[in-house]
Amino acid sequence: MTLSYRRHMSEHEVFLEPGSLSARLTVGHDLPVFQGHFPGRPLLPGFLVVHLVFEYALQLVGKPLRLRSIDKARFHAPILPGDMLDVTLRYDAAVHRVSATLLKNGAKTAVVRMTVSVL
């Protein structure tokens, strides 16, 4: 199943290098999930942050992946509609681990680490 929430985000740039990806994007105001999370004070849910990291991991690895485990998901600051995020991913192929950091205005907003398997 593809959630395709990335279409509600404006990607400004994506850079791929062997083992790493960096992207800059703006969170769209039109994400359907904002209607219920939370009314009057929209906030990007944590599961969408993890899903966004997984979608970028697919792009980074360039092969179909299965999520094996979420080893770490820490949220340091809320992600709101209109926020510009800098996303950095690293992939360690030896242990199939994806590590991601999301920054907003230079400050850490989220850290996600997951283990994947290549299909």
C-alpha positions in Angstrom: 0.0 0.0 0.0 1.3 3.4 -0.9 0.2 6.4 1.2 1.8 8.9 -1.2 1.7 11.8 1.3 4.8 13.2 -0.4 2.7 14.7 -3.2 1.4 17.1 -0.5 4.9 18.3 0.1 6.9 20.7 -2.1 10.4 19.2 -2.7 12.9 21.9 -3.4 15.9 19.7 -3.9 17.0 16.1 -3.4 20.7 15.1 -3.5 21.7 11.5 -3.8 25.2 10.1 -3.2 26.2 6.5 -2.5 24.8 5.7 0.9 23.3 9.1 1.6 20.4 11.4 0.6 19.6 14.9 1.5 16.4 16.8 0.7 14.7 20.0 1.4 10.9 20.2 1.4 8.0 22.2 2.6 5.1 20.5 4.4 1.9 21.3 2.5 -1.1 22.9 4.2 -3.4 20.5 2.3 -2.4 17.2 3.9 -5.8 15.5 4.7 -4.4 14.2 8.0 -4.3 17.8 9.3 -8.1 17.9 9.5 -8.1 15.6 12.4 -4.6 15.9 13.9 -5.4 18.2 15.6 -8.4 20.5 14.8 -7.4 24.1 15.2 -3.7 23.2 15.8 -2.6 20.9 12.9 0.5 18.8 13.6 2.3 16.2 11.3 1.7 12.8 13.0 4.8 10.8 13.9 3.8 7.9 11.6 4.0 10.2 8.7 7.5 11.3 9.6 8.5 7.6 9.7 6.7 7.0 6.4 8.4 10.0 4.8 11.8 8.5 5.9 10.9 5.1 4.5 9.9 6.7 1.1 13.2 8.5 1.0 14.9 5.2 1.9 13.3 3.6 -1.1 14.7 6.4 -3.3 18.2 6.1 -1.7 18.5 2.3 -2.0 16.9 2.2 -5.4 15.3 -1.2 -4.7 12.1 -2.5 -3.1 12.4 -2.5 0.7 10.5 -4.1 3.6 10.5 -2.3 6.9 11.8 -4.8 9.5 11.8 -2.5 12.6 11.7 1.0 13.8 14.7 1.1 16.1 14.4 4.7 17.1 11.8 7.5 16.5 12.4 10.7 18.5 10.4 13.8 18.0 12.1 16.9 19.3 9.8 19.6 17.9 6.4 19.7 16.2 6.2 19.8 12.4 3.5 22.1 11.3 1.9 23.0 7.9 4.2 25.2 5.9 7.4 24.2 7.8 10.5 23.8 5.6 12.5 20.7 6.5 16.0 19.5 5.8 16.1 15.7 5.7 19.3 13.7 5.8 19.4 9.9 5.4 22.3 7.5 5.6 22.1 3.9 4.6 24.5 1.2 6.0 24.1 -1.7 3.6 26.1 -4.0 5.8 23.4 -4.0 8.5 20.5 -2.7 6.4 20.0 0.3 8.6 18.6 3.7 7.6 19.3 6.6 9.9 17.5 9.9 9.3 17.6 13.4 10.8 15.0 16.1 10.1 15.9 19.7 10.8 13.6 22.8 10.9 15.4 26.2 10.9 18.7 24.3 11.7 17.2 22.7 14.8 16.6 19.0 15.2 13.0 18.2 14.8 13.1 14.3 14.5 15.5 11.4 14.4 14.5 8.1 12.9 16.4 4.9 12.7 15.0 1.8 11.0 16.1 -1.6 9.8 15.0 -2.7 6.3 15.4 -5.7 4.1 16.0 -5.5 0.4 13.4 -7.5 -1.5 
